[in-house]
Amino acid sequence: MQRTKGIKRAQFLAGMASAGLAAAVLPSAPARAAEDRPAGPARDARRGLRHRGVVYTVGEGETPGTAFSTARMRKDIRAIRDELHADTVDVTGDGVERLTATAAEAAERGLRVWLQPTLGDVPERDILEHLAETGRFAERLRRQGAAVDLSVGCEFWLFVPGIVPGADVHERIRNLLDGTVDPAAMQRRLDRFTARAAAVGRSVFRGRLAYAAAQDDQVDWRLFDVVGIDYYSYFPHRADYVRELSRHTRWGKPVVVTEFGTCVYVGAPQTGGMGWDIVDRVKVPPEIKGDLVRSERTQAAYLTQLLDVFESLGLYAAMAFEFVTPDLPHRPGDPRHDLDLASYAITKTVKGRPDDPASGWHREPKEAFHALARRYGSAGTGHRRTGGA
């Protein structure tokens, strides 16, 4: 998901665990009273996974050829419903007009909308106003009968200036990886901003309120109705996934895996959230580092394995990351410049003229797309309006 020019969402998936910054776990809080808790159990293995979806990122695009297109977005939303057979779309990114147009299209098509504004690298007041504007639109959709949840944002410690030292996202990443961050001070600043964002969300939206945390973030989930986790772990044994994810159910609230995925090369799942880190961007054009073996099957197998885990835990929803990444194009027959190797998308971007920034492009499904479509379709999620819980 693109947050700022020149750097992609996939470059932020490592989380605090990769930087050794996990803080002490917050104490458990009693579950909210039944009359205050939104409908839907936190966990019900008899029902399996309640909702199945995909992340759809809106943004400016890095080149003229990959700029946001309303016509392309509408075609993509139809494909998410009719071809992927998802019942939920995570509409995320920045730009209120792009977010609201995409959310409205998804709702009109009968999809459940997880609406998540993610403006970053601007002053806090701008981020909160961006959230408020998006939240007001989400509330209008909800009152019109759409199934919509509002997430106040994603991994604030990385995107909101001042929580982690650094003038921009690049500097904050370097500081995290270099271990030059005071975890306790960072946690205090994160808690303060998260509470502010939750308050803004509550002030404009009356439906389920959520937040998408990195899987090792420490969040006071009493602020939210839904526990949202960006999940990129790798374990050789299924029981380890179950053990790790089960701890998120202790709040007695619905648990949503807001992102899960991997890249398309052998060994990518073992890199966790660092699968993107295979591109040498100093070179022109950028090159893939090392001699990686492209494997769409690897990506498909990992996603379906995690779906099995989510089903067994009876989680509320899971969204695969992500539908398409236009700025990481696939170059068939040119593995050194096949930037799609670094993409988490379940479709591949193929440009008409690979070296032309203004070139048009089209997407083609990867094996993961087909694997998810079979699973989502067999679960009966496609073509069904998802009102209510």
Disulfide bonds with the S-S distance in Angstrom:
none
